[in-house]
Amino acid sequence: MPQARCEVQACTVRNGPGPVNCYPPRMNSPATIFLEFSRNKLLEQYWPRLRGCVERLTDEQVWWRPNEASNSIGEYDPSPER
């Protein structure tokens, strides 16, 4: 994965509350870089692993609940299409 290059520029708050975006419009902030990395990791690595594990379960295992207050695996819909 290529390294993202970030250069933080000095910024000042001009007569207003809240943070000011110190990054040029075309530059990704650390938060944006983190979110993109995390999204890719979840969709490219974790989702296929989780799906593979759940596909091996029987219907009985998918719908099993340890008690009335708990949910079963079958009640979750972690589809990336959402």
Steps between C-alpha positions, in 0.01 A plus 500: 500500500650838403583736781281809523693823518358774717637845553326704765482869431476764767147626549316744718143525620338813361236643735302182528450200723604151408794350314626626169601262222874555459536273200490608137184384320672217309696368796366226721493571871628232740137422585412442134808282449413296811137453394597391148759256637251358752224466241730312263625273779146416611367434149805331348623289795250469783176469303615201291630323813180561692287390208704182460450411867125566499448302178637190674234515773180297487163679511461384857832659598418825317167542683613372844472745791645440845189662659188704418681832545774417248508526122601222265758538224213475250346822629798706387536623143855631455462526122751745353233601247320707762 
